[in-house]
Amino acid sequence: MILDAFFFLIQAGLTLFFWAILIAAILSLLIGFNVLDTRNRLVWTISDFFYRVTEPVMRPVRNRLPNLGGIDISPLIVLLLVQACMLLVGAVKSYMIAFGVYF
């Protein structure tokens, strides 16, 4: 029972972070192409929230990538890493079930 809640919370957190990165990348593109105006208070608040949530993870990835001009592929790399973590959590759960540790 406790392990079910633990694995559920990890999967839910990773899923929410996946969507936060995706939304932050889309917002960044829309702001970059002047579709959304950051002088609008609601747009600024939403974009600032997603920036603050995702930037601590995206900054180290962005710093290690080579300069590709105006193209930022760090969201793609972080999304792949989050997906890999989700697969790892699922594999750990299945191994725990197979070896009788998980009830």
Secondary structure as GFF3:
##gff-version 3
##sequence-region A 1 103
A	DSSP	alpha_helix	2	32	.	.	.	ID=ss1
A	DSSP	alpha_helix	41	64	.	.	.	ID=ss2
A	DSSP	alpha_helix	74	98	.	.	.	ID=ss3
###
